[in-house]
Amino acid sequence: MRIVLGDHPHTRAVKELPGHEFIEFKPLPPAFARMVRALEFDVCEMALATYLQARDYGVPVTLLPVVMIGGTHHRSLTRLPDAPPLSPGDLPGRRVGVRSYSQTTGLWVRGLLREEYGVEAADVTWVTTEEPHVAQYTEPPYVERSAAEKVGDLLKAGDVAAAVLGPRAAGGQGAGLVPLIEDAEAAGRAWVERHGTIPVNHVVVVRNAVLDEDPEAVDALYAALKEATAGAEPPVAAGWSEPLAKALEIGGRYAAEQELVRTPVDIAEIERGAARWSD
């Protein structure tokens, strides 16, 4: 099989499996677009929002119940340290930079903004530097595309008041930026306690045709991922579980509220598709 997995501690041993072609992407997100647009790979790590949109538009992939990365995102909403004071509740009518409107970090940030501060996605102009991975998706009218290459550039140029930057960007283009949310770590812990789960960012999908033609090979890969993620820090794990179902339900609800998907996300249907890998 042609497989794309990110460079994580829990994928290194898996990539040593014989008989497969493991394709490296750095950065990883371009692989998501190639998977959902052309089904270029047999198995692919994929951002949650991309998976939800691909499913919404009928892209023939099935979820493997494996969480590759995740975490809270209260620190992901940032501003310049010397900018005027700005709280999340001040964002209506403002411009906020985000790599793509359908980026999963943005999905979780907009969800907490609505839930904790009463800020609707449509209250903000979302300024993006990249198009959606799913080509069929049309962004809402409150989304703009910028010619800037990086979200951090939008902030430094004064084109946006705040920026959404994922954990990996925080140490690069986000270096020196500060979170809008005071005591973001405590706020993140409170979100987890309230919901009984941790936000999921990346999962794994398999082409339906491959699953039909060679289910044993897919099962073997899943078994290797399960072994590799055993003992990892949550939410990284393999297997259908209540925390995964909750994360998918909340992420799906956020996606519908933000006009990322057209129809409600059917968690029971996703679980049925992943039933062969349930413990």
DALIN-V19197 format. One line per field, one symbol per residue. burial: 1 if it has 9 or more other ideal C-beta (glycine too) atoms within 8 Angstrom, else 0. A space follows every 50 residues. Layout:
burial=???
This chain:
burial=11111101011111001001001010011011111110101111111111 11111110101111111111111111111000000101001001111111 11111111111111001010100111111001110010000010010100 11111000111111110011001100101110010011101100001111 11111111011000101111110111011001001111110011111111 11111111011000101001100100110
